[in-house]
């Protein structure tokens, strides 16, 4: 897998994952919507940790600046 997530994208994904988890576990958002957000946060965190997003690959996106590409 070739990396397709840049540093800013990674940071945003991690922050969103933490916010979604906090909202769920503090019971601000509950029920089905809370569970969906928790799962979405898990996916965002996983893609941030591996630096690869399959959806970006499908649509040909790449958020790595040209000077940082391998």
N, C-alpha and C positions, 0 to 999 in steps of 0.2 A: 504494500500500500504506500503510495506516494503521499506525503503530507500535503494537505490543501487548506489548513486552518492556520491563520497568522496569529501573532501574539495578542493583538487587541481582540480578535474574535474569541480566542481562548479565555481571556479575562472576562469578557462579557458572559460567555457561557457558564463559567464557574460561578460568577456572581448571581446569575439567574437561578442556577441550580441551588445555591445556598438560600436564596430568598424563597424559592418555592418550597424547599424543605422546612424552613423556619415557619412559613405561613401554615403549612400542614401540621407540623408538630406542636405549634402553639395554638392550634385549633381555631385559627382565624378563618381558614377556608377548610370546610369539611365535606364529607359525602363524596359523591362521584367526581365532582369538579376538583376537589382536593386530591383525590387519588390520581386523576389524570395529570394534574400539575406535578405531583410527586414523581410519577413515571417519566414525564417530560423532562423534569430536572435530572433524573438519573441518566436519561439518554444524552442530555446536554453535557453532563459531567463526564460520561464515558467518552464521548466524541472529543471533548477538550483534552482528556488525558492521553488519547492515542493520536491526536493531531490529524484526524481523518474523519470526514463527514461523507457518508455514502450519497446523501442527497446532493451535496455539492458536486460529487463525481458525476452523477447522472446528468445534471444541468450544466456541467463544465465550469463551475465556479472555482475560484482560488483566491483566498484572502491573504496569501503570503506576498509581501512586497517583492518586486522583481530582484532587488539587490540581495535578498535573503534566500532566494531559491537555490537548491542544490544543483 
